[in-house]
Every structure is written in C-alpha cells, then in structure tokens.
Amino acid sequence: MSKRRFLITGGSQGIGAAVVEAACADGHEVIFTGRNEELIAEVSDKTGAFGLRADVGVPDDNARTVEVCSERLGGVDVLVNNAGYGYFATIGELDVEKMKAQFDTNVFGLVDITNRVVLGMKERGEGDIVNIASTSGMKGHSHGTAYSASKWAVRGITQCWQAELRPHGIRALCICPSEVQTNWGGRTGRSDPNKLFASDIADAILAALSANRRALWPEFAVFATNPWQQS
Ligand SMILES: NC(=O)c1ccc[n+]([C@@H]2O[C@H](COP(=O)([O-])OP(=O)(O)OC[C@H]3O[C@@H](n4cnc5c(N)ncnc54)[C@H](OP(=O)(O)O)[C@@H]3O)[C@@H](O)[C@H]2O)c1
C-alpha cells in the first residue's frame, strides 16, 4: 500500500493503539484520538503518531479533529472508526440513558466524524473507511441489548455507506472481532497466547486495506483459531 494519511479514533489503547502502531510501522502518517491524556502521550511517544484528546461523541471535538487533520496532513485517506465501549445489562434492568450514551459514542459519534471526513474523500474520489463492529453485532447474547444493538447498527451503516460510496471510489469495510484481550471493560492483564491480541485485528485491517483498490472486503469477522486450548 502506498503511503496514506490515517485518522484513527480511540487510538490511546487496545485495538486502536495497535492500528496506530502498525500503520506507523508501515510508514503511513497517523493522527489518532482518545480521552486519556497520559495514554495518548504514551502511544505518541512510542509510535511518533500525533495524538489529540477528543471525544467522538462530542460534535465540536470531531470538528476540531478534522481541522487538525487538514492542518497537519492536508486530509484523511483512511478513517478507522474504532472508538467504542460496552454497556451490558439484562432487560428489565437496562438503563436507557446509559444505552443512549453508548450510542452517542459507538454509533452517532462514528456517523458524525465520518460525515465530516467523507467530504474530502469524495472530492479526491478515493478513501477507505474502516468500521469496527463486533461478533456481538452478528449474534445477540445475554445482557447484550445495548452493545449488540450498537454493533448491529455499525454493520448496517457500513452497508449503506458501501452502496453510497463505491461509485466515489471509497471503500467502506466492517470488521467484527471476537474477544480480543485488551483492557476493554476494565479487563486488564489478559495474555492467553491462544486468544486474540489487539495486533491480530490491526494486521487484519492493514491486510484489508492492502488489497488492490479494485477489491472491496465488505465485512469479515476475526476469531481466535482455538481459544479453548490450554496453554
Ligand atoms: N476487546 C474486544 O474483545 C472487542 C471485540 C469486538 C469489538 N471490539 C471493539 O473494538 C473497539 C476497540 O475496543 P478495545 O478492545 O480496543 O477497547 P479499549 O481497550 O477499551 O480501548 C478503547 C479505545 O477507545 C477510546 N474511546 C472510548 N470511548 C471514546 C470516546 N467517546 N471518544 C474517543 N475515544 C474513545 C478509548 O480512549 P480512552 O481510553 O483514552 O478514553 C480507547 O482508546 C471498540 O469499538 C470495541 O467495541 C472490541
């Protein structure tokens, strides 16, 4: 893949940070967002990417993010919509306000920042949008009403963008990771060699982006081969 300009939301840790690292290692120019300043600084120091504090659920933050991308990079060729979190509750006890807040990040924030970035891609007649959904958005599960719904929404949105954007030379693709051993949901310290690491998802994203522009991988899931193996 030739050198491209990446914007990665939620790059301060986990899957997003792994994508920042992989893209920088491949020589791309990278800007990423996050909310935790300490973690943002760590990823910047490690990779050389430019990190900024911005909440994807806040439209003014997204406007500023896109402005910074214009000033520093002159535009965005690859948008990775990664920022997201999980709110889990059983139906009967679900807090709808918490579900709405989660949609502000996982769904409305993703749409808002893409709204702003896609205009430049359309002008150039080229671009890639990578949406991170989840296998929870392919099959519902207990306690998953809010989270699964947000990730089903991301899959549906991606299909709409594919229909709209292919004629503009813009690829929209959706990746559905199974369980990845990040600090997601405060679950720190996982390093089972048989389960997925954030770098596996980064590798999958870079592979999809490296396909000849004539080829679009609309959606794919990434599972661990044998997560039940005792190591
Ligand atoms: N881990 C899994 O098993 C798994 C599986 C399938 C899909 N996913 C999806 O993959 C994505 C990344 O998950 P992860 O496991 O890497 O989680 P993580 O380790 O918790 O990292 C999440 C990242 O998103 C950022 N973020 C969260 N809310 C944000 C907001 N409102 N604005 C800007 N940044 C925000 C966080 O930034 P700060 O920490 O700086 O706030 C952090 O950099 C999410 O969309 C998640 O739903 C994860």
The ligand as a Tripos MOL2 file, in Angstrom:
@<TRIPOS>MOLECULE
LIG
   48    52     1     0     0
SMALL
NO_CHARGES

@<TRIPOS>ATOM
      1 N1        -11.8540   -6.1450   23.0150 N.am      1 LIG1
      2 C1        -12.7760   -6.8790   22.4370 C.2       1 LIG1
      3 O1        -12.9900   -8.0630   22.8100 O.2       1 LIG1
      4 C2        -13.5750   -6.3350   21.2790 C.ar      1 LIG1
      5 C3        -14.2810   -7.2380   20.4880 C.ar      1 LIG1
      6 C4        -15.0350   -6.7620   19.4260 C.ar      1 LIG1
      7 C5        -15.0800   -5.4170   19.1480 C.ar      1 LIG1
      8 N2        -14.3990   -4.5470   19.9330 N.ar      1 LIG1
      9 C6        -14.4800   -3.1180   19.5980 C.3       1 LIG1
     10 O2        -13.2160   -2.6490   19.2620 O.3       1 LIG1
     11 C7        -13.1040   -1.2660   19.5950 C.3       1 LIG1
     12 C8        -11.8840   -1.0400   20.4790 C.3       1 LIG1
     13 O3        -12.0330   -1.8250   21.6280 O.3       1 LIG1
     14 P1        -10.8060   -2.1830   22.5760 P.3       1 LIG1
     15 O4        -10.9730   -3.5820   22.9990 O.co2     1 LIG1
     16 O5         -9.5260   -1.7640   21.9740 O.co2     1 LIG1
     17 O6        -11.1840   -1.2650   23.8320 O.3       1 LIG1
     18 P2        -10.2560   -0.4160   24.8500 P.3       1 LIG1
     19 O7         -9.0020   -1.1440   25.1100 O.co2     1 LIG1
     20 O8        -11.1700   -0.0650   25.9580 O.co2     1 LIG1
     21 O9         -9.9400    0.8990   24.0100 O.3       1 LIG1
     22 C9        -10.9730    1.7240   23.5840 C.3       1 LIG1
     23 C10       -10.4080    2.9470   22.9460 C.3       1 LIG1
     24 O10       -11.4930    3.7700   22.5210 O.3       1 LIG1
     25 C11       -11.3360    5.0390   23.1120 C.3       1 LIG1
     26 N3        -12.6340    5.6380   23.3640 N.ar      1 LIG1
     27 C12       -13.6850    5.1230   24.0330 C.ar      1 LIG1
     28 N4        -14.6980    5.9920   24.0330 N.ar      1 LIG1
     29 C13       -14.2620    7.0790   23.3510 C.ar      1 LIG1
     30 C14       -14.8300    8.3090   23.0010 C.ar      1 LIG1
     31 N5        -16.0760    8.6380   23.3710 N.pl3     1 LIG1
     32 N6        -14.1030    9.1940   22.2770 N.ar      1 LIG1
     33 C15       -12.8470    8.8910   21.9010 C.ar      1 LIG1
     34 N7        -12.2440    7.7550   22.2110 N.ar      1 LIG1
     35 C16       -12.9460    6.8540   22.9210 C.ar      1 LIG1
     36 C17       -10.5410    4.8390   24.3680 C.3       1 LIG1
     37 O11        -9.8920    6.0530   24.7080 O.3       1 LIG1
     38 P3         -9.5270    6.4680   26.2250 P.3       1 LIG1
     39 O12        -9.1210    5.2270   26.9520 O.co2     1 LIG1
     40 O13        -8.4110    7.4380   26.0380 O.co2     1 LIG1
     41 O14       -10.7770    7.0700   26.7480 O.co2     1 LIG1
     42 C18        -9.5680    3.7490   23.9010 C.3       1 LIG1
     43 O15        -8.5010    4.3160   23.1920 O.3       1 LIG1
     44 C19       -14.4280   -0.8700   20.2630 C.3       1 LIG1
     45 O16       -15.2810   -0.2930   19.2920 O.3       1 LIG1
     46 C20       -14.9710   -2.2200   20.7270 C.3       1 LIG1
     47 O17       -16.3840   -2.1990   20.8440 O.3       1 LIG1
     48 C21       -13.6320   -4.9620   20.9930 C.ar      1 LIG1
@<TRIPOS>BOND
     1     1     2 1
     2     2     3 2
     3     2     4 1
     4     4     5 ar
     5     4    48 ar
     6     5     6 ar
     7     6     7 ar
     8     7     8 ar
     9     8     9 1
    10     8    48 ar
    11     9    10 1
    12     9    46 1
    13    10    11 1
    14    11    12 1
    15    11    44 1
    16    12    13 1
    17    13    14 1
    18    14    15 2
    19    14    16 1
    20    14    17 1
    21    17    18 1
    22    18    19 2
    23    18    20 1
    24    18    21 1
    25    21    22 1
    26    22    23 1
    27    23    24 1
    28    23    42 1
    29    24    25 1
    30    25    26 1
    31    25    36 1
    32    26    27 ar
    33    26    35 ar
    34    27    28 ar
    35    28    29 ar
    36    29    30 ar
    37    29    35 ar
    38    30    31 1
    39    30    32 ar
    40    32    33 ar
    41    33    34 ar
    42    34    35 ar
    43    36    37 1
    44    36    42 1
    45    37    38 1
    46    38    39 2
    47    38    40 1
    48    38    41 1
    49    42    43 1
    50    44    45 1
    51    44    46 1
    52    46    47 1
@<TRIPOS>SUBSTRUCTURE
     1 LIG1         1 GROUP 0 **** ****
